[in-house]
Amino acid sequence: MRALRVSLIVAVVLGGLFVGLDRLAVAYAESEAADRVRLGAARTGSTEVDIKGFPFLTQIMDERLDEVDVKLTGVEATAGGRKIRISEMSAAFHDVTLSGDYTSARAGTATGTALVSYADLAAASDRDVTVAYGGDGKVKVTGAVEVLGREVTRSVLSTVTRKDDATVRVRADEVPGEGIPGVERLVRQRTDFDWEIGGLPTGMMLEKVEAREDGVAIGVTGRNVALAG
Protein backbone atom coordinates (compact mmCIF):
# COMPACT_ATOMS: atom_id res chain seq x y z
CA MET A 1 0.00 0.00 0.00
CA ARG A 2 2.86 2.31 0.87
CA ALA A 3 4.52 1.57 -2.46
CA LEU A 4 1.32 2.46 -4.28
CA ARG A 5 1.07 5.72 -2.39
CA VAL A 6 4.67 6.62 -3.26
CA SER A 7 4.05 5.77 -6.92
CA LEU A 8 1.00 8.01 -7.00
CA ILE A 9 2.93 10.88 -5.42
CA VAL A 10 5.77 10.46 -7.93
CA ALA A 11 3.26 10.38 -10.81
CA VAL A 12 1.60 13.57 -9.58
CA VAL A 13 4.95 15.34 -9.18
CA LEU A 14 6.16 14.24 -12.62
CA GLY A 15 2.83 15.19 -14.14
CA GLY A 16 3.09 18.65 -12.58
CA LEU A 17 6.63 19.05 -13.88
CA PHE A 18 5.52 18.03 -17.36
CA VAL A 19 2.63 20.50 -17.34
CA GLY A 20 4.93 23.27 -16.12
CA LEU A 21 7.52 22.46 -18.78
CA ASP A 22 4.80 22.29 -21.43
CA ARG A 23 3.46 25.72 -20.44
CA LEU A 24 6.96 27.24 -20.44
CA ALA A 25 7.57 25.81 -23.89
CA VAL A 26 4.31 27.17 -25.31
CA ALA A 27 4.96 30.62 -23.80
CA TYR A 28 8.39 30.70 -25.47
CA ALA A 29 6.93 29.51 -28.76
CA GLU A 30 4.20 32.17 -28.66
CA SER A 31 6.80 34.89 -28.10
CA GLU A 32 8.94 33.63 -30.98
CA ALA A 33 5.91 33.27 -33.26
CA ALA A 34 4.80 36.84 -32.56
CA ASP A 35 8.09 38.05 -34.08
CA ARG A 36 7.70 35.86 -37.17
CA VAL A 37 4.04 36.25 -38.12
CA ARG A 38 3.84 38.30 -41.31
CA LEU A 39 1.01 39.73 -43.41
CA GLY A 40 2.77 40.05 -46.73
CA ALA A 41 4.49 43.44 -46.92
CA ALA A 42 2.23 44.99 -44.27
CA ARG A 43 3.67 46.60 -41.14
CA THR A 44 2.16 45.71 -37.78
CA GLY A 45 2.19 47.73 -34.57
CA SER A 46 1.90 44.74 -32.24
CA THR A 47 1.26 40.99 -32.53
CA GLU A 48 -0.16 38.58 -29.96
CA VAL A 49 -0.10 34.82 -30.51
CA ASP A 50 -2.06 32.21 -28.53
CA ILE A 51 -1.26 28.55 -29.30
CA LYS A 52 -4.18 26.30 -28.38
CA GLY A 53 -4.19 22.62 -27.48
CA PHE A 54 -2.53 20.48 -24.82
CA PRO A 55 0.03 19.11 -24.59
CA PHE A 56 2.01 21.52 -26.73
CA LEU A 57 5.20 19.47 -26.76
CA THR A 58 3.61 16.53 -28.54
CA GLN A 59 2.15 18.90 -31.13
CA ILE A 60 5.51 20.50 -31.78
CA MET A 61 7.14 17.06 -32.16
CA ASP A 62 4.52 16.23 -34.80
CA GLU A 63 5.20 19.61 -36.49
CA ARG A 64 1.47 20.32 -36.45
CA LEU A 65 -0.61 22.63 -34.23
CA ASP A 66 -4.36 22.30 -33.71
CA GLU A 67 -5.09 26.04 -33.56
CA VAL A 68 -3.14 29.29 -33.42
CA ASP A 69 -4.99 32.52 -32.61
CA VAL A 70 -3.35 35.77 -33.73
CA LYS A 71 -4.28 39.35 -32.84
CA LEU A 72 -2.69 42.21 -34.78
CA THR A 73 -3.07 45.92 -34.08
CA GLY A 74 -2.08 48.95 -36.13
CA VAL A 75 -1.66 47.10 -39.43
CA GLU A 76 -0.40 49.39 -42.21
CA ALA A 77 -0.39 48.17 -45.80
CA THR A 78 -0.50 49.60 -49.30
CA ALA A 79 -3.22 48.91 -51.87
CA GLY A 80 -3.89 50.72 -55.11
CA GLY A 81 -1.00 53.06 -54.43
CA ARG A 82 -2.56 54.29 -51.15
CA LYS A 83 -1.68 53.53 -47.57
CA ILE A 84 -4.29 51.46 -45.78
CA ARG A 85 -4.61 51.13 -42.01
CA ILE A 86 -6.48 48.34 -40.22
CA SER A 87 -7.03 49.16 -36.55
CA GLU A 88 -7.21 45.55 -35.40
CA MET A 89 -7.30 42.08 -36.90
CA SER A 90 -8.02 38.84 -35.04
CA ALA A 91 -7.76 35.46 -36.74
CA ALA A 92 -7.92 31.77 -35.84
CA PHE A 93 -5.65 29.46 -37.86
CA HIS A 94 -6.50 25.75 -37.77
CA ASP A 95 -4.44 22.67 -38.63
CA VAL A 96 -1.15 24.58 -38.77
CA THR A 97 1.74 22.69 -40.35
CA LEU A 98 5.29 23.69 -39.39
CA SER A 99 8.41 23.36 -41.49
CA GLY A 100 11.18 21.06 -40.26
CA ASP A 101 13.26 24.01 -39.03
CA TYR A 102 10.18 25.88 -37.66
CA THR A 103 10.89 28.96 -39.81
CA SER A 104 7.60 28.80 -41.71
CA ALA A 105 4.01 27.77 -41.01
CA ARG A 106 0.90 27.21 -43.09
CA ALA A 107 -2.70 26.84 -41.89
CA GLY A 108 -5.20 24.47 -43.47
CA THR A 109 -8.07 26.88 -42.77
CA ALA A 110 -8.43 30.32 -41.21
CA THR A 111 -11.17 32.74 -40.18
CA GLY A 112 -10.92 36.23 -38.81
CA THR A 113 -12.22 39.77 -38.48
CA ALA A 114 -10.50 43.03 -39.39
CA LEU A 115 -11.75 46.31 -37.92
CA VAL A 116 -11.31 49.58 -39.81
CA SER A 117 -12.12 52.88 -38.10
CA TYR A 118 -14.30 55.40 -39.92
CA ALA A 119 -11.44 57.90 -39.96
CA ASP A 120 -9.20 55.35 -41.70
CA LEU A 121 -12.02 54.46 -44.10
CA ALA A 122 -12.34 58.13 -45.07
CA ALA A 123 -8.58 58.36 -45.61
CA ALA A 124 -8.66 55.22 -47.75
CA SER A 125 -11.33 56.75 -49.99
CA ASP A 126 -8.79 59.31 -51.23
CA ARG A 127 -11.57 61.92 -51.26
CA ASP A 128 -12.36 64.96 -49.16
CA VAL A 129 -15.17 63.36 -47.14
CA THR A 130 -15.96 62.48 -43.56
CA VAL A 131 -17.26 59.04 -42.66
CA ALA A 132 -19.21 58.08 -39.52
CA TYR A 133 -21.63 55.45 -38.31
CA GLY A 134 -25.14 56.22 -39.58
CA GLY A 135 -27.07 53.70 -37.46
CA ASP A 136 -28.92 50.52 -38.49
CA GLY A 137 -25.82 49.08 -40.13
CA LYS A 138 -25.33 52.08 -42.42
CA VAL A 139 -22.40 54.42 -42.99
CA LYS A 140 -22.86 58.20 -43.07
CA VAL A 141 -20.70 59.92 -45.70
CA THR A 142 -20.52 63.72 -45.89
CA GLY A 143 -18.90 65.66 -48.71
CA ALA A 144 -19.09 69.02 -50.47
CA VAL A 145 -19.49 69.64 -54.21
CA GLU A 146 -19.76 72.78 -56.32
CA VAL A 147 -23.08 73.18 -58.13
CA LEU A 148 -23.89 76.21 -60.30
CA GLY A 149 -21.10 78.22 -58.73
CA ARG A 150 -21.96 77.48 -55.10
CA GLU A 151 -20.76 74.84 -52.68
CA VAL A 152 -23.33 72.27 -51.64
CA THR A 153 -22.69 69.89 -48.73
CA ARG A 154 -24.58 66.64 -48.56
CA SER A 155 -24.68 63.79 -46.05
CA VAL A 156 -25.85 60.43 -47.34
CA LEU A 157 -26.54 57.08 -45.73
CA SER A 158 -24.51 54.44 -47.52
CA THR A 159 -24.39 50.68 -47.61
CA VAL A 160 -21.05 48.89 -47.32
CA THR A 161 -20.73 45.60 -49.17
CA ARG A 162 -18.16 43.09 -50.37
CA LYS A 163 -17.44 43.83 -54.03
CA ASP A 164 -14.99 40.96 -54.54
CA ASP A 165 -12.41 38.91 -52.64
CA ALA A 166 -10.34 41.98 -51.75
CA THR A 167 -12.55 45.06 -52.18
CA VAL A 168 -15.07 46.89 -49.97
CA ARG A 169 -17.69 49.00 -51.77
CA VAL A 170 -19.44 52.07 -50.30
CA ARG A 171 -22.57 53.27 -52.14
CA ALA A 172 -25.17 55.88 -51.12
CA ASP A 173 -28.69 54.49 -50.81
CA GLU A 174 -30.08 57.75 -52.19
CA VAL A 175 -28.95 61.34 -52.68
CA PRO A 176 -31.19 64.32 -51.79
CA GLY A 177 -31.01 66.52 -54.87
CA GLU A 178 -33.58 69.19 -54.03
CA GLY A 179 -34.29 69.67 -57.75
CA ILE A 180 -30.79 70.81 -58.64
CA PRO A 181 -29.82 69.32 -62.04
CA GLY A 182 -26.83 66.95 -61.87
CA VAL A 183 -26.40 67.17 -58.11
CA GLU A 184 -26.85 63.44 -57.54
CA ARG A 185 -24.10 62.59 -60.01
CA LEU A 186 -21.73 65.11 -58.44
CA VAL A 187 -22.46 63.95 -54.89
CA ARG A 188 -21.99 60.31 -55.82
CA GLN A 189 -18.64 61.14 -57.40
CA ARG A 190 -17.65 62.40 -53.98
CA THR A 191 -19.30 59.89 -51.63
CA ASP A 192 -19.32 56.58 -53.53
CA PHE A 193 -16.04 54.67 -53.60
CA ASP A 194 -14.39 51.25 -53.62
CA TRP A 195 -11.62 50.33 -51.20
CA GLU A 196 -9.16 47.56 -51.91
CA ILE A 197 -7.98 45.82 -48.75
CA GLY A 198 -4.23 45.31 -48.59
CA GLY A 199 -2.08 43.30 -46.19
CA LEU A 200 -4.16 40.13 -45.93
CA PRO A 201 -2.13 36.91 -45.62
CA THR A 202 -1.73 34.94 -48.84
CA GLY A 203 -4.72 32.65 -49.18
CA MET A 204 -7.18 34.85 -47.25
CA MET A 205 -10.08 36.78 -48.77
CA LEU A 206 -13.06 38.95 -47.81
CA GLU A 207 -16.21 37.06 -46.88
CA LYS A 208 -18.54 39.72 -45.44
CA VAL A 209 -18.62 43.39 -44.40
CA GLU A 210 -20.60 44.99 -41.59
CA ALA A 211 -20.90 48.62 -40.43
CA ARG A 212 -20.75 48.88 -36.62
CA GLU A 213 -20.52 51.74 -34.14
CA ASP A 214 -16.77 51.23 -33.68
CA GLY A 215 -15.99 50.92 -37.39
CA VAL A 216 -16.38 48.63 -40.36
CA ALA A 217 -15.89 44.97 -39.47
CA ILE A 218 -14.57 42.85 -42.32
CA GLY A 219 -14.91 39.07 -42.06
CA VAL A 220 -12.14 37.13 -43.76
CA THR A 221 -11.62 33.43 -44.48
CA GLY A 222 -9.06 31.32 -46.23
CA ARG A 223 -7.47 27.96 -46.97
CA ASN A 224 -3.80 26.98 -47.18
CA VAL A 225 -2.87 30.30 -45.57
CA ALA A 226 0.78 31.31 -45.16
CA LEU A 227 1.21 32.33 -41.53
CA ALA A 228 4.97 32.83 -41.49
CA GLY A 229 7.99 32.29 -43.68
C-alpha positions in Angstrom: 0.0 0.0 0.0 2.9 2.3 0.9 4.5 1.6 -2.5 1.3 2.5 -4.3 1.1 5.7 -2.4 4.7 6.6 -3.3 4.1 5.8 -6.9 1.0 8.0 -7.0 2.9 10.9 -5.4 5.8 10.5 -7.9 3.3 10.4 -10.8 1.6 13.6 -9.6 4.9 15.3 -9.2 6.2 14.2 -12.6 2.8 15.2 -14.1 3.1 18.7 -12.6 6.6 19.1 -13.9 5.5 18.0 -17.4 2.6 20.5 -17.3 4.9 23.3 -16.1 7.5 22.5 -18.8 4.8 22.3 -21.4 3.5 25.7 -20.4 7.0 27.2 -20.4 7.6 25.8 -23.9 4.3 27.2 -25.3 5.0 30.6 -23.8 8.4 30.7 -25.5 6.9 29.5 -28.8 4.2 32.2 -28.7 6.8 34.9 -28.1 8.9 33.6 -31.0 5.9 33.3 -33.3 4.8 36.8 -32.6 8.1 38.0 -34.1 7.7 35.9 -37.2 4.0 36.2 -38.1 3.8 38.3 -41.3 1.0 39.7 -43.4 2.8 40.1 -46.7 4.5 43.4 -46.9 2.2 45.0 -44.3 3.7 46.6 -41.1 2.2 45.7 -37.8 2.2 47.7 -34.6 1.9 44.7 -32.2 1.3 41.0 -32.5 -0.2 38.6 -30.0 -0.1 34.8 -30.5 -2.1 32.2 -28.5 -1.3 28.5 -29.3 -4.2 26.3 -28.4 -4.2 22.6 -27.5 -2.5 20.5 -24.8 0.0 19.1 -24.6 2.0 21.5 -26.7 5.2 19.5 -26.8 3.6 16.5 -28.5 2.2 18.9 -31.1 5.5 20.5 -31.8 7.1 17.1 -32.2 4.5 16.2 -34.8 5.2 19.6 -36.5 1.5 20.3 -36.5 -0.6 22.6 -34.2 -4.4 22.3 -33.7 -5.1 26.0 -33.6 -3.1 29.3 -33.4 -5.0 32.5 -32.6 -3.4 35.8 -33.7 -4.3 39.3 -32.8 -2.7 42.2 -34.8 -3.1 45.9 -34.1 -2.1 48.9 -36.1 -1.7 47.1 -39.4 -0.4 49.4 -42.2 -0.4 48.2 -45.8 -0.5 49.6 -49.3 -3.2 48.9 -51.9 -3.9 50.7 -55.1 -1.0 53.1 -54.4 -2.6 54.3 -51.2 -1.7 53.5 -47.6 -4.3 51.5 -45.8 -4.6 51.1 -42.0 -6.5 48.3 -40.2 -7.0 49.2 -36.5 -7.2 45.6 -35.4 -7.3 42.1 -36.9 -8.0 38.8 -35.0 -7.8 35.5 -36.7 -7.9 31.8 -35.8 -5.7 29.5 -37.9 -6.5 25.7 -37.8 -4.4 22.7 -38.6 -1.2 24.6 -38.8 1.7 22.7 -40.4 5.3 23.7 -39.4 8.4 23.4 -41.5 11.2 21.1 -40.3 13.3 24.0 -39.0 10.2 25.9 -37.7 10.9 29.0 -39.8 7.6 28.8 -41.7 4.0 27.8 -41.0 0.9 27.2 -43.1 -2.7 26.8 -41.9 -5.2 24.5 -43.5 -8.1 26.9 -42.8 -8.4 30.3 -41.2 -11.2 32.7 -40.2 -10.9 36.2 -38.8 -12.2 39.8 -38.5 -10.5 43.0 -39.4 -11.7 46.3 -37.9 -11.3 49.6 -39.8 -12.1 52.9 -38.1 -14.3 55.4 -39.9 -11.4 57.9 -40.0 -9.2 55.4 -41.7 -12.0 54.5 -44.1 -12.3 58.1 -45.1 -8.6 58.4 -45.6 -8.7 55.2 -47.8 -11.3 56.8 -50.0 -8.8 59.3 -51.2 -11.6 61.9 -51.3 -12.4 65.0 -49.2 -15.2 63.4 -47.1 -16.0 62.5 -43.6 -17.3 59.0 -42.7 -19.2 58.1 -39.5 -21.6 55.4 -38.3 -25.1 56.2 -39.6 -27.1 53.7 -37.5 -28.9 50.5 -38.5 -25.8 49.1 -40.1 -25.3 52.1 -42.4 -22.4 54.4 -43.0 -22.9 58.2 -43.1 -20.7 59.9 -45.7 -20.5 63.7 -45.9 -18.9 65.7 -48.7 -19.1 69.0 -50.5 -19.5 69.6 -54.2 -19.8 72.8 -56.3 -23.1 73.2 -58.1 -23.9 76.2 -60.3 -21.1 78.2 -58.7 -22.0 77.5 -55.1 -20.8 74.8 -52.7 -23.3 72.3 -51.6 -22.7 69.9 -48.7 -24.6 66.6 -48.6 -24.7 63.8 -46.0 -25.9 60.4 -47.3 -26.5 57.1 -45.7 -24.5 54.4 -47.5 -24.4 50.7 -47.6 -21.0 48.9 -47.3 -20.7 45.6 -49.2 -18.2 43.1 -50.4 -17.4 43.8 -54.0 -15.0 41.0 -54.5 -12.4 38.9 -52.6 -10.3 42.0 -51.7 -12.6 45.1 -52.2 -15.1 46.9 -50.0 -17.7 49.0 -51.8 -19.4 52.1 -50.3 -22.6 53.3 -52.1 -25.2 55.9 -51.1 -28.7 54.5 -50.8 -30.1 57.7 -52.2 -28.9 61.3 -52.7 -31.2 64.3 -51.8 -31.0 66.5 -54.9 -33.6 69.2 -54.0 -34.3 69.7 -57.7 -30.8 70.8 -58.6 -29.8 69.3 -62.0 -26.8 66.9 -61.9 -26.4 67.2 -58.1 -26.8 63.4 -57.5 -24.1 62.6 -60.0 -21.7 65.1 -58.4 -22.5 64.0 -54.9 -22.0 60.3 -55.8 -18.6 61.1 -57.4 -17.6 62.4 -54.0 -19.3 59.9 -51.6 -19.3 56.6 -53.5 -16.0 54.7 -53.6 -14.4 51.2 -53.6 -11.6 50.3 -51.2 -9.2 47.6 -51.9 -8.0 45.8 -48.8 -4.2 45.3 -48.6 -2.1 43.3 -46.2 -4.2 40.1 -45.9 -2.1 36.9 -45.6 -1.7 34.9 -48.8 -4.7 32.6 -49.2 -7.2 34.8 -47.2 -10.1 36.8 -48.8 -13.1 39.0 -47.8 -16.2 37.1 -46.9 -18.5 39.7 -45.4 -18.6 43.4 -44.4 -20.6 45.0 -41.6 -20.9 48.6 -40.4 -20.7 48.9 -36.6 -20.5 51.7 -34.1 -16.8 51.2 -33.7 -16.0 50.9 -37.4 -16.4 48.6 -40.4 -15.9 45.0 -39.5 -14.6 42.8 -42.3 -14.9 39.1 -42.1 -12.1 37.1 -43.8 -11.6 33.4 -44.5 -9.1 31.3 -46.2 -7.5 28.0 -47.0 -3.8 27.0 -47.2 -2.9 30.3 -45.6 0.8 31.3 -45.2 1.2 32.3 -41.5 5.0 32.8 -41.5 8.0 32.3 -43.7 
